[in-house]
Amino acid sequence: MHLLGKFVAFFLFLIWNLGSSGNSVVQACTFSVSNKCPFPIWPATVANHGHPVLAKGGFYLAQGKTQKFSCPGDWSGRIWARTGCNFSSGLKPACETGDCNGLLECNGIVGIPPATLVEFALQFNKSPPSFYDVSLVDGYNLPVTVTTTPAMTKCRIGGCLKNLKSRCPVELQVVNKKGEVVACKSACLRFNRDAYCCRNEYGSPEKCKPNMYSKLFKDSCPSYISYAFETPSPLVVCNSDEFVITFCPDKWGSQHAST
Ligand SMILES: *[C@@H]1O[C@H](CO)[C@@H](O)[C@H](O)[C@H]1NC(C)=O
């Protein structure tokens, strides 16, 4: 009976494996998301086409808490955090930043920018290998770091050196009902011009150059992508089976930080 059980389990594993990924074994991985902000956040995930929704697409994470969830080792998609949410009001948006149609569980729905995006394209032992980045192409709402377990320098994306919310130019600011700056739009998102969005005649790394806004983003958060065709792009190439995403890793995480 025991042996038969093992055989059945192995057979099911084979079928699952063939069905999900051709003939290669997909290793599992783990995302560990921590909230070091002095307020609650609602992390959210959205998968790229053909990849599963993780953690139902979104969840509540109290101040100081960590939540782990598993991922296929070849997952690709993005993770961000929503702030200032109230799902009991029934209003849309339910969050001051990063809202996905007023839902707690985004379940495949992309968030409303601006929001700092952690982007993953995982590929174990393949070419191209796994890579990830933090993007401000659609703007900024929170600082974040990405590390691995065990921690390795080459696998780390650092946080921000300066508070981008307090440095955000008036024309890019997103302000809540209390008058607090809760996010900073990118120039592309705010002005929708080809030169800022790297489109059309500006649609190449040679033609799309840094601008005063992207330079401010870069100066504040040097490890993040500050505009679409930033070169060299600060991608991290690193294989691991656990990725640690920490929102508000330092003092610049405070919504009320003054400098
Ligand atoms: C959420 O919205 C409801 C309904 O508008 C309100 O009664 C409640 O006080 C709000 N909660 C918070 C924490 O603001």
The ligand as a Gaussian input file, in Angstrom:
#p B3LYP/6-31G(d) Opt

LIG

0 1
 C      -13.900000      52.886000       5.980000
 O      -15.079000      53.324000       5.342000
 C      -16.237000      53.193000       6.160000
 C      -17.453000      53.538000       5.306000
 O      -17.280000      54.760000       4.635000
 C      -16.083000      54.102000       7.378000
 O      -17.222000      53.990000       8.221000
 C      -14.829000      53.686000       8.138000
 O      -14.609000      54.581000       9.219000
 C      -13.637000      53.687000       7.232000
 N      -12.491000      53.141000       7.947000
 C      -11.335000      53.777000       8.045000
 C      -10.256000      53.064000       8.786000
 O      -11.147000      54.888000       7.576000

